[in-house]
Amino acid sequence: MSPGEAAAPPAPGAGDGPQQPAPPADNASPDGAQPPDQEGAAEETPQPQKAWTARRDLMNHAPRTMRFESSARVGGGLIGGDNHGVSAGRVAGDVIKGSKTEIHYQFGSLFGTGSHSSGEVSRASVEELAERFVTAGTVPGAAPQACEDAFRALAGRLREERVLVLSGPRFAGRGTAALMLLRHLDAFPVHAHDRESAPADIAGRLKPGGNVLCDPTAGRGRPLRESDLLAIRAKLTELDGHLVIAVGPGASLEDVPFAEWHAPCAAAVLEAHLRVRVGAEAVPGLLELPAVREFLGRAPQPREAAAYAGTLADYAAGRAAGPQIERFSLSALENQVREWFEADESALHLRDKSFLVALAAFDGSPYALTAELSDLLYAFLQKTENPHVPATVPVFGTHVGKRLQLARAHRYEEEEPTEWGPVPQAKSAYRDDRAPLVLLRELWTGHPSSRPALIAWLNRLAVDGRPLVRTRAASTVAVLAVTDLPSAMALIIEPWAASKDYVHRIVAVNALALAHRLETPHVPRIIDSWCEGDDPGRRWVAIRAHGLLGNERPAEALAALRKAARREYEEEERDETLLAELASSVELLILSPAGEQVLAELLRSLETPRKEACVLDLAVAGFLNACWRTEDDKPSGTPLVLARYAEAKAACPGDGTARDIAVLWRTALNAPPHSRTALEILRAWVLIADREPAVEWALAALLPALAVTSEDVLRLDHLLRTLSGEDAGPPPPVAGRLRTVLPRPPA
C-alpha cells in the first residue's frame, strides 16, 4: 500500500474529518505527573492528529516571542507564515544569554522593603529626593496638572486627618511619596519606623513632626484596624505630628480607609533625574535615543528609570558606551526576576511564584486558563517542598488585578482561535515580552530544585485536551532547550518522543520546531539522527519535524524522507502509519516557503533513470495531500496549490512552478494507486469553482495542461460530463463551461 493509501485525505475545508479522531486528554497516567510510559501503553493507540491540523494549532497558539504570522498562502515565513523584522531566534538568543550586568538601585533605598531599621531621615536627603520627585502619571489617564492637584489634595487630607494610609504596588514610589507629603506640610524632622511594628504598638512609637511606616508586616492574624488608626490619630494630635503608612496591595486592613497611589510616569521620572544629573539642555537629545525609547516602551518601574538616568549620565559624559545603555533594560528585567524567586514567603508566596511561572508559559493566553494551571503547578511545588503533606490550593481569595500588578502584567480582551472559529477571551500577558524567556531561564538554571515539579507539570500539560495548553507545553520546553539542551532532551523531549502515545510525540515535534526557531543549536542534527535510528517513536517525531523545518533545507529534508520511505518499502510488513506521515511531511514542505524548490526537487526525483515505487508514491501522495488544502481551511476556500499555479501562470506562462504542478498532476492521474484520489480532488475543485469565479479561471488555465494525450482528454471530459452537484444535485453549470477549454475528445 502506498503512502497515499495509508490515510485518504479529507474533503477540502472539512478539517480532517473522520480520518483523524482527536486524541483524548487522558491518554497518560491519571495524575500526569510521571514521564510518558514507554512500555505499559494501551494495546490500541489512537490515530495521531493530522500534520496539517497540528501545524495549524502550532501557528495559532505559539507565544508571541515565537509566533508565526498565520497565512494560508503558499510562501512566507516558517511553515507558510510571514516573518517580519528581526528573527525570533536572534531576539530570544540575546535574552536567554543574559546581559551579565548587575543593577544596584539607590533611589528610594531609604525605605527598602527588606529593611527593619528605624531612625530619623535627614532633611538633606528629603530635599535631594524632592529635586527628582514627579507626580505625572500618579492618576491614571489624567493630565500632569491634574496629578499635581491630586497630590496636593492628599497633602490636605493628611494635614486634616494627621494619618494617611497610602496603598500602591511595590516599587511604585510609595515611600518617596510619603516623604514628599510630609515635606509639603513642613513636617520635620521625619522619623522612619520599623516595619515589624505591631499595629497596636505604632501609637507608642510616634514622634513629633513627620512619621513614615513603609510596608508594615501586619498579617491576617494582626491586621491594621480602625481602632489602631483612632489611637494613632489621638497620639499625633497630642504630639502635633503626622504619619503616612505606605502599604502594598496585599496588606491586611480592617475597616481602614486608604488612598491609592500609582507609579509616576517612567518618562517623567527619567527626565527629572536627568535634569539634575546632566542639565536641562542635554535631556531632549538623550530621550530621543532609540535605546531610551525602547526602555521606556517596556513600562519600567520608577526605581529602574531612576537607575537608568545614572547610566545615561555616564553615557553623556563619555564614561559608558552605547551597548551599556542598550543592555540596561534587559538587566533590569533580570534583576526583577531574581527578586521574585529569591523573595521569602512573607514577601512573595509560593502560590504567587507559581503564577509567575504559569504566566511565562501562557503569556498572552486567557487569564482563567493561566490561573487554573498555575494552581496545578503550585500543588506540584508543594509536593516537592513537603512530600509528606497533601497539597492544598485555596479556592477563593485571589484578586485578579493585584495578582497581575505583582507580575507586572496586564489584562486585555482579544479573540482566541479555536477549531470552530475565534472566540473573545480576557487574556493576560507580561508588559515586557522578554519576561517569559528570562523567567523560564532563571527557573530552569538558577533553581534546579524546582525541576521535578516543573517536569511533572509539563507532562500533565502535554496530554491536556486543549490545543493551546499542549502547544504552550511545547513552547516552554523549547525555552528550556535553548537554555540547557542536554537536560531538556534527556528529561522531557526524549521521553515524549519515545512514548507510544501520539499526543506526547506531537508535543515533542512542536518543542523541537520551536526550539529551532529560537536558534537552539543542533536541532537538525537531532532530527536527522532520529530519522535514521531504530526507535519507532523518535523516527515518527523526526519525520514530522522534517515537514515543519525542512523548508530551510528542502533538498536534505526530502532526501531524508525518501530514505525513510525506501527503508519502509524493504520491510516485509510496512508501517502504513509511518508511510502516511512521510506523505504528510511532503505535504507541509510543498505548502512551505520553499514550495517552489520542493516541487522542483520532487520532479527531479521522479525523472531519474531508477524508477522507484516508493519515491513515486511519496511524491504523489504528498502532492495530493497538499492539493486538498484550501485557504483558511474553509470548505469553499481557494485551493492553495491551484492558487499557486494561477499566480505562477499569470506571472510567466513558462514559469517552472506552473509546469511542475501540471506534471505532478498528470503523474497522479496516470498512477493507478493515486488516480482515484486525484479525480476526487478535481471533482472537489470544480464544485468550489461553481461558487468562486477565481477558482474557475484557475481551473480553466490548468485543465488544458493536463489534457496532453487522448486518454487524458477522455478522462477529464468524462469527469466534467458526469459530475453531480453538491448533495447529489444537478450538474453545476461550471462543469459545462470548463469542458469548453479541453481539446475535442476523439470520436
C-alpha positions in Angstrom: 0.0 0.0 0.0 1.3 3.4 -0.9 1.7 6.4 1.4 -1.3 7.9 -0.3 -3.4 4.9 0.5 -2.4 4.8 4.2 -4.8 7.6 5.1 -7.1 9.1 2.5 -7.1 12.9 2.6 -10.3 14.7 3.8 -12.5 16.7 1.6 -11.4 20.3 1.2 -12.3 22.5 4.2 -13.6 19.6 6.1 -10.8 19.6 8.6 -9.5 16.1 9.0 -12.9 14.5 9.2 -13.4 11.0 10.5 -9.9 10.1 9.4 -8.4 11.9 12.4 -10.1 11.4 15.8 -9.0 14.0 18.3 -6.6 12.5 20.9 -8.2 12.2 24.3 -6.9 14.3 27.1 -6.3 11.4 29.4 -4.0 9.2 27.3 -1.3 9.3 30.0 -1.5 8.3 33.6 -4.3 9.8 35.6 -2.2 12.3 37.6 0.0 13.1 34.6 3.0 13.5 36.9 5.0 10.6 35.6 7.1 10.6 32.4 5.4 9.0 29.4 5.0 5.3 29.8 7.1 3.7 27.0 6.2 0.1 27.9 2.9 0.0 29.6 0.9 1.8 26.8 -2.6 0.6 25.9 -2.9 -2.1 23.3 -4.8 0.1 20.9 -3.2 3.5 20.3 -5.4 6.3 18.9 -4.6 7.7 15.5 -2.3 10.7 15.5 -3.6 14.2 14.8 -3.1 15.1 11.2 0.1 17.0 10.4 -1.8 19.9 8.8 -4.1 20.3 11.9 -1.1 20.0 14.3 0.7 22.7 12.2 -2.4 25.0 12.4 -2.6 24.6 16.2 1.1 25.4 16.5 0.7 28.5 14.4 -2.4 29.6 16.3 -1.1 29.1 19.8 2.6 29.7 19.8 3.6 32.5 22.2 4.3 35.9 20.8 8.1 35.5 21.0 7.9 32.5 18.7 4.8 33.5 16.8 4.3 32.6 13.1 2.2 35.1 11.4 -0.6 32.9 10.1 -1.0 32.7 6.3 -2.8 30.1 4.3 -0.9 31.1 1.1 2.0 29.1 -0.2 5.1 31.1 0.8 6.0 33.4 3.6 7.7 32.5 6.8 8.2 29.2 8.6 5.5 26.7 7.8 3.7 29.1 5.5 3.8 32.2 7.7 5.2 35.6 7.2 8.2 36.7 9.3 8.7 40.4 9.9 11.7 42.2 11.4 14.3 40.6 13.5 14.1 36.8 13.8 12.6 35.4 16.9 15.7 33.2 17.4 18.1 36.2 17.4 15.9 38.1 19.9 15.4 35.2 22.2 19.0 34.2 22.0 20.1 37.6 23.2 17.6 37.4 26.1 18.4 33.9 27.1 22.2 34.6 27.1 21.6 37.4 29.5 23.0 40.8 30.0 25.7 39.9 32.5 25.1 43.2 34.2 24.1 43.9 37.8 22.0 46.9 38.8 22.1 48.4 42.2 19.1 50.6 43.0 19.7 53.6 45.2 16.6 55.7 44.5 14.1 55.0 47.3 16.6 52.9 49.3 15.7 54.8 52.4 12.6 52.5 52.6 13.8 49.2 51.2 11.2 46.5 52.0 13.8 44.3 53.4 15.0 46.9 56.0 13.9 46.6 59.6 15.8 49.7 60.8 14.2 52.9 62.1 15.5 56.4 62.7 15.5 59.9 61.6 15.6 60.8 57.9 17.8 63.8 57.3 16.3 66.9 55.8 19.0 67.0 53.2 18.0 63.5 51.9 14.4 64.6 51.7 15.3 67.8 49.8 17.5 65.7 47.4 14.6 63.5 46.6 12.3 66.5 46.1 14.5 67.7 43.2 13.7 64.5 41.4 10.1 63.9 42.5 7.3 63.9 39.9 3.6 63.3 40.2 2.8 62.9 36.5 1.1 59.6 35.9 0.1 59.0 39.5 -3.6 59.5 38.5 -4.1 57.1 35.5 -5.2 58.9 32.4 -5.0 62.3 33.9 -3.0 65.3 32.7 0.1 66.3 34.7 -1.6 69.3 36.3 -4.5 67.1 37.5 -1.9 64.7 39.0 -0.3 67.6 40.8 -3.7 68.8 42.1 -4.5 65.2 43.3 -1.2 65.2 45.2 -2.0 68.5 46.9 -5.4 67.1 47.8 -3.7 64.1 49.5 -1.4 66.5 51.4 -4.5 68.4 52.5 -6.1 65.2 53.7 -3.0 64.3 55.7 -3.0 67.8 57.3 -6.6 67.4 58.4 -6.6 63.7 59.4 -2.9 63.5 60.6 -2.6 59.9 59.5 -2.9 58.7 55.9 -2.7 55.1 54.6 -1.2 55.1 51.1 -1.8 51.9 49.1 0.0 51.0 45.9 2.1 48.5 44.1 5.6 47.5 45.2 8.3 49.8 43.8 5.7 52.4 42.7 7.4 55.2 44.8 5.1 55.0 47.8 8.0 55.7 50.2 9.1 58.7 48.3 5.5 60.0 48.0 5.2 59.6 51.8 8.3 61.8 52.3 7.1 64.4 49.8 3.7 64.6 51.5 5.3 65.3 54.9 7.7 67.8 53.2 4.7 69.5 51.7 3.4 70.0 55.3 6.9 71.0 56.5 6.6 68.1 59.0 10.2 67.9 60.1 12.1 66.1 61.4 10.9 62.9 59.7 11.2 59.6 61.5 11.1 56.2 59.8 9.7 53.4 61.9 10.5 49.7 61.9 8.1 47.8 59.6 7.9 45.0 62.2 6.0 47.3 64.5 2.7 45.7 65.6 -0.4 47.8 64.7 -1.2 48.2 68.5 2.4 49.5 69.2 2.6 52.1 66.4 1.0 54.9 68.5 3.5 54.5 71.3 6.5 54.9 68.9 5.4 58.1 67.2 7.5 61.3 67.3 6.6 65.0 66.8 6.9 66.2 63.2 6.7 63.6 60.4 6.5 59.8 60.7 6.7 57.2 58.0 6.0 53.5 58.2 6.5 51.5 55.0 5.1 48.1 54.4 4.3 47.1 57.9 4.3 43.3 58.4 0.7 43.2 59.7 -0.8 39.9 58.5 -4.2 38.2 58.7 -3.5 37.4 62.4 -2.9 41.1 63.3 -4.5 43.4 60.7 -4.4 47.2 60.9 -7.8 48.1 62.3 -9.8 51.3 62.6 -9.3 51.3 66.4 -5.5 51.3 65.8 -5.9 54.3 63.5 -8.0 56.2 66.1 -5.3 55.7 68.7 -2.6 56.8 66.3 -4.6 59.9 65.4 -5.1 60.8 69.0 -1.4 60.4 69.7 -0.4 62.5 66.7 -2.7 65.3 67.8 -1.1 65.3 71.1 2.4 65.4 69.5 1.4 67.8 66.7 2.8 65.1 64.3 1.7 63.4 61.0 2.1 59.8 59.9 2.0 58.2 56.4 1.7 54.4 56.3 2.6 53.0 52.9 1.2 49.6 52.2 1.2 47.1 49.3 -1.8 45.6 47.5 -1.7 42.6 49.8 -1.8 44.5 53.1 -4.2 43.3 55.8 -6.5 46.2 56.6 -9.8 46.0 58.5 -12.2 48.9 58.1 -9.3 51.3 57.4 -9.8 54.0 54.6 -6.8 54.4 52.3 -5.7 56.5 49.3 -4.5 54.7 46.2 -1.1 55.6 44.8 0.0 54.7 41.3 3.5 54.8 40.0 4.5 58.0 38.3 5.2 58.1 34.6 8.6 56.5 33.9 9.5 59.1 31.3 8.8 61.9 33.7 10.9 60.2 36.4 13.8 59.7 33.9 13.6 63.3 32.7 13.6 64.7 36.3 16.7 62.7 37.2 18.4 63.6 34.0 17.8 67.3 34.6 19.6 67.0 37.9 22.5 64.9 36.6 23.2 66.4 33.1 21.3 69.6 32.9 18.1 70.5 31.1 19.8 71.2 27.8 21.1 67.7 27.3 17.9 65.9 28.3 15.9 66.1 25.0 18.8 64.5 23.0 19.2 61.7 25.4 15.4 61.0 25.5 15.4 60.6 21.7 18.0 57.8 21.7 16.5 54.6 20.2 17.7 52.6 23.3 15.9 55.1 25.6 12.7 54.9 23.7 12.8 51.1 23.7 13.5 51.2 27.5 10.5 53.5 28.2 8.3 51.4 26.0 8.6 48.4 28.3 6.8 50.1 31.3 9.8 50.3 33.7 9.3 51.0 37.4 10.3 54.4 38.9 13.4 52.8 40.5 14.5 51.4 37.2 14.0 54.8 35.4 16.0 56.5 38.2 18.8 54.0 37.9 18.8 54.3 34.1 19.3 58.0 34.5 22.7 57.3 36.1 23.7 55.1 33.2 22.6 57.8 30.7 24.6 60.4 32.6 27.7 58.2 32.3 27.0 57.9 28.6 26.6 61.6 28.1 29.9 62.1 30.0 31.7 59.5 27.9 32.1 57.0 30.8 29.7 54.5 29.2 29.3 53.1 25.7 26.2 52.5 23.6 25.9 48.8 24.5 25.6 49.7 28.2 22.5 51.8 27.7 21.1 49.2 25.3 21.6 46.3 27.8 20.2 48.2 30.8 16.6 47.3 30.1 17.3 43.6 30.0 19.5 43.8 33.1 16.6 45.5 35.0 14.3 42.7 33.9 16.8 40.0 35.1 17.1 41.8 38.4 13.3 41.8 38.8 13.0 38.0 38.0 15.8 37.2 40.5 14.0 39.3 43.2 10.8 37.3 42.6 12.4 34.0 43.1 14.7 35.0 45.9 11.9 36.6 47.9 10.9 34.7 51.1 7.4 33.5 51.8 6.5 36.6 53.7 7.2 38.8 50.7 6.1 36.5 47.9 4.1 33.4 48.5 4.8 30.1 46.6 1.4 30.4 45.0 2.3 33.8 43.6 5.6 32.4 42.3 3.7 29.5 40.6 1.5 32.1 38.9 4.6 33.9 37.6 5.9 30.7 36.1 2.5 29.8 34.6 2.1 33.3 33.1 5.6 32.8 31.5 4.3 29.6 29.9 0.9 31.0 29.0 1.8 34.6 28.2 -0.9 36.1 26.1 -3.4 33.3 26.9 -6.8 33.5 28.7 -6.3 34.6 32.3 -8.6 31.9 33.7 -6.6 29.2 32.0 -3.3 30.6 33.3 -4.7 30.8 36.8 -6.1 27.3 36.7 -2.8 25.8 35.5 -0.8 27.9 37.9 -2.6 26.3 40.8 -1.8 22.9 39.3 1.9 23.9 39.3 1.5 25.2 42.9 0.3 21.7 44.0 3.3 20.0 42.4 5.7 22.6 44.0 4.1 21.9 47.4 4.7 18.2 46.9 8.4 18.9 46.2 8.8 21.1 49.3 7.0 18.8 51.6 6.1 15.4 50.1 4.5 14.1 53.3 1.8 16.8 53.4 -1.1 16.8 51.0 -1.1 19.8 48.7 -3.8 22.3 49.2 -4.9 25.1 46.9 -7.1 28.0 48.2 -10.3 28.2 46.2 -11.1 31.9 46.7 -9.3 35.0 47.9 -7.3 35.9 44.8 -7.7 39.4 43.4 -7.0 39.4 39.6 -5.9 43.0 39.4 -3.5 42.7 42.4 -2.1 39.4 41.0 -1.3 40.9 37.6 0.0 44.1 39.2 2.5 42.0 41.2 3.5 40.2 38.0 3.9 43.5 36.1 1.4 42.1 33.7 -1.9 43.4 32.2 -5.3 42.1 31.2 -6.9 42.7 27.9 -9.6 41.5 25.6 -8.7 39.6 22.4 -10.1 36.8 20.2 -8.6 33.4 20.7 -8.6 31.0 17.7 -10.4 27.7 18.1 -11.2 24.8 15.8 -14.7 26.3 15.5 -13.5 29.9 14.9 -12.3 32.8 17.0 -13.9 33.5 20.4 -13.5 36.6 22.6 -11.3 36.0 25.7 -10.0 38.0 28.6 -6.2 37.4 28.3 -3.2 38.3 30.4 0.4 38.9 29.4 3.6 40.4 30.8 4.1 44.0 29.9 7.6 43.1 28.8 7.5 40.4 26.1 11.0 39.2 27.2 9.9 38.4 30.7 8.7 34.8 29.9 12.1 33.9 28.4 14.1 35.4 31.2 11.9 33.9 33.9 12.0 30.4 32.5 15.7 30.6 32.0 16.2 31.7 35.6 13.8 29.0 36.9 15.5 26.1 35.0 19.1 27.1 35.5 19.0 29.1 38.8 16.6 26.9 40.8 17.1 23.3 39.8 15.2 22.0 42.8 12.1 23.1 41.0 12.7 20.7 38.1 10.8 17.7 39.3 7.7 19.8 39.9 8.1 21.6 36.6 8.6 18.4 34.6 5.5 16.8 36.3 3.5 19.9 35.4 4.7 19.8 31.8 3.8 16.1 31.5 0.3 17.0 32.6 0.1 19.9 30.1 1.3 17.7 27.3 -1.8 15.4 27.5 -4.3 18.2 28.1 -7.3 18.1 25.8 -6.9 21.8 24.7 -4.5 22.5 21.8 -3.4 25.8 23.4 -2.2 24.0 26.5 -0.3 21.4 24.6 1.3 24.0 22.4 2.4 26.0 25.4 3.9 22.9 27.0 6.0 22.6 23.8 7.0 26.2 23.8 8.0 26.1 27.4 10.2 23.1 26.8 11.7 24.9 23.7 12.9 27.7 26.0 14.4 25.2 28.4 16.1 23.5 25.5 17.8 26.7 24.3 18.8 27.3 27.9 20.1 23.8 28.6 19.7 21.4 25.7 21.1 18.2 27.2 18.8 18.4 30.3 15.7 19.3 28.3 16.3 16.5 25.9 17.1 13.8 28.5 14.4 14.8 31.0 11.5 15.9 28.7 11.8 15.7 24.9 13.3 12.3 24.5 10.7 10.6 26.8 8.0 12.3 24.9 9.4 11.2 21.6 9.8 7.6 22.7 6.3 7.4 24.0 3.7 5.2 22.3 1.2 7.9 22.8 1.0 10.1 19.7 -0.1 13.1 21.8 3.3 13.1 23.5 5.1 12.7 20.2 3.4 15.7 18.6 4.3 17.8 21.6 7.9 16.6 21.2 7.8 17.6 17.5 6.5 21.1 18.4 9.1 21.5 21.1 11.9 20.7 18.6 10.4 23.0 16.0 10.0 25.9 18.4 13.5 25.3 19.9 14.9 25.5 16.4 13.0 28.8 15.8 14.8 30.1 18.9 18.1 29.1 17.2 18.8 26.2 19.6 21.9 24.5 18.1 21.9 21.0 16.7 18.2 20.5 16.2 18.5 19.5 12.5 21.3 17.0 13.6 19.0 15.5 16.2 16.2 15.1 13.6 18.5 13.5 11.1 19.9 11.0 13.5 16.4 10.1 14.9 15.1 9.7 11.3 17.8 7.0 10.6 17.5 5.4 14.0 15.6 2.3 15.1 13.4 3.8 17.8 9.9 4.0 16.2 8.8 6.9 18.3 11.8 9.0 17.5 11.6 8.2 13.8 8.0 9.3 13.8 8.9 12.5 15.5 11.8 13.2 13.2 9.6 12.6 10.1 7.0 15.1 11.4 9.8 17.6 12.3 11.2 17.4 8.7 7.9 18.6 7.5 7.9 21.6 9.8 11.6 22.6 9.5 12.6 21.2 6.1 11.8 24.4 4.3 15.2 25.7 5.4 16.9 22.8 3.6 14.3 21.2 1.3 16.7 19.0 -0.7 18.1 17.5 2.5 14.7 17.1 4.1 13.3 15.3 1.0 16.3 13.1 0.7 15.8 12.0 4.4 12.1 11.3 3.7 12.9 9.3 0.6 15.5 7.3 2.5 12.9 6.5 5.2 10.3 5.5 2.6 12.8 3.1 0.9 13.6 1.6 4.3 9.9 1.0 5.0 9.3 -0.5 1.5 12.1 -3.0 2.2 10.2 -4.3 5.2 8.0 -7.4 4.9 5.3 -5.6 6.8 5.2 -1.9 6.1 4.2 0.6 8.8 1.3 2.3 7.0 1.0 4.9 9.7 4.7 5.9 9.1 4.2 6.0 5.4 1.2 8.3 5.8 3.4 10.6 8.0 6.0 10.7 5.3 3.4 11.9 2.8 2.1 14.4 5.3 5.6 15.9 5.7 6.0 16.2 2.0 2.6 18.0 2.0 3.9 20.5 4.6 7.0 21.1 2.6 5.0 21.8 -0.6 3.0 24.4 1.3 6.0 25.9 3.0 8.0 29.0 1.9 10.3 26.6 0.0 7.4 25.2 -2.0 8.8 26.0 -5.4 12.1 24.3 -4.6 10.2 21.3 -3.1 8.1 20.9 -6.3 11.2 21.0 -8.5 13.0 18.5 -6.2 10.1 16.1 -6.3 10.1 16.2 -10.1 13.8 15.7 -10.2 13.5 12.6 -8.0 10.8 11.2 -10.4 12.8 11.8 -13.5 15.9 9.7 -12.5 16.6 6.6 -14.5 16.0 4.5 -11.4 12.2 4.3 -11.1 11.3 3.5 -7.6 7.7 2.9 -6.5 8.4 4.3 -3.0 9.7 7.6 -4.4 6.7 7.9 -6.8 4.2 7.1 -4.1 5.8 9.5 -1.6 5.9 12.4 -4.1 2.4 11.9 -5.5 0.7 11.2 -2.1 2.3 14.3 -0.6 1.4 16.4 -3.6 -2.3 15.2 -3.5 -2.4 15.8 0.3 -1.4 19.4 -0.4 -4.0 19.8 -3.1 -6.8 19.1 -0.6 -5.9 22.2 1.4 -7.8 25.4 1.0 -7.4 29.0 2.1 -8.1 29.3 5.8 -9.3 25.6 5.7 -12.7 26.9 4.5 -15.0 24.4 2.5 -15.3 27.0 -0.2 -11.8 28.4 0.1 -9.4 28.7 -2.8 -7.3 25.5 -3.1 -3.7 26.6 -2.2 -1.9 24.6 -4.8 -4.3 25.8 -7.5 -3.9 29.4 -6.4 -0.1 29.0 -6.7 -0.5 27.6 -10.2 -2.6 30.5 -11.3 -0.2 33.0 -9.8 2.8 31.4 -11.5 1.0 31.1 -14.8 -0.1 34.7 -14.7 3.4 35.9 -13.8 5.1 34.0 -16.5 3.4 31.5 -18.9 6.6 29.4 -19.0 7.1 29.5 -15.2 8.8 26.4 -13.9 6.5 26.2 -10.9 3.4 26.1 -13.1 5.0 23.4 -15.2 6.0 21.3 -12.1 2.4 21.4 -10.7 1.0 20.3 -14.1 3.5 17.5 -14.4 2.8 16.2 -10.9 -0.9 16.3 -11.7 -0.5 14.3 -14.8 1.7 11.8 -12.9 -1.0 11.4 -10.2 -3.8 11.0 -12.8 -1.8 8.3 -14.6 -0.6 6.4 -11.4 -3.2 3.6 -10.7 -2.8 3.8 -6.9 -3.4 7.5 -6.9 -5.7 8.3 -9.9 -8.9 7.9 -7.9 -7.8 10.3 -5.2 -6.7 12.8 -7.9 -10.1 12.7 -9.6 -11.8 13.2 -6.3 -9.7 16.3 -5.8 -10.5 17.7 -9.2 -14.2 17.0 -8.6 -14.0 19.0 -5.3 -12.2 21.8 -7.1 -14.9 22.0 -9.8 -17.6 22.3 -7.0 -15.6 25.1 -5.4 -15.3 26.8 -8.8 -19.1 26.8 -9.1 -19.1 29.3 -6.2 -15.8 31.1 -6.7 -15.1 32.7 -10.1 -11.4 33.0 -9.4 -11.1 29.2 -8.9 -13.0 28.7 -12.2 -10.4 30.9 -14.0 -7.6 29.0 -12.4 -9.1 25.6 -13.4 -9.6 26.8 -16.9 -5.9 27.5 -17.1 -4.8 24.2 -15.5 -7.1 21.7 -17.3 -5.6 22.2 -20.8 -2.1 21.5 -19.3 -3.5 18.1 -18.0 -5.1 17.1 -21.3 -1.9 16.0 -23.2 -2.9 12.6 -24.6 -6.3 11.4 -25.9 -6.6 9.3 -22.8 -6.2 12.4 -20.6 -8.9 14.3 -22.6 -11.3 11.4 -22.3 -10.7 11.1 -18.5 -11.2 14.8 -17.9 -14.2 15.1 -20.2 -15.9 12.1 -18.5 -15.3 13.7 -15.1 -17.0 17.0 -16.2 -19.8 15.3 -18.1 -20.8 13.0 -15.2 -20.2 15.4 -12.3 -23.1 15.8 -9.9 -23.7 18.9 -7.9 -23.4 19.0 -4.1 -25.8 16.7 -2.2 -26.4 14.7 -5.4 -27.9 17.8 -7.1 -27.9 18.6 -10.8 -24.6 19.1 -12.6 -23.1 22.5 -11.8 -23.1 24.9 -14.7 -19.3 25.5 -14.3 -18.7 21.9 -15.5 -20.1 22.7 -18.9 -18.0 25.8 -19.2 -14.8 24.0 -18.2 -15.4 21.3 -20.9 -15.0 24.0 -23.5 -11.3 24.6 -22.5 -10.5 20.9 -23.2 -9.4 19.7 -26.7 -12.2 17.9 -28.5 -12.2 14.3 -27.3 -11.5 11.7 -30.0 -14.5 10.0 -31.6 
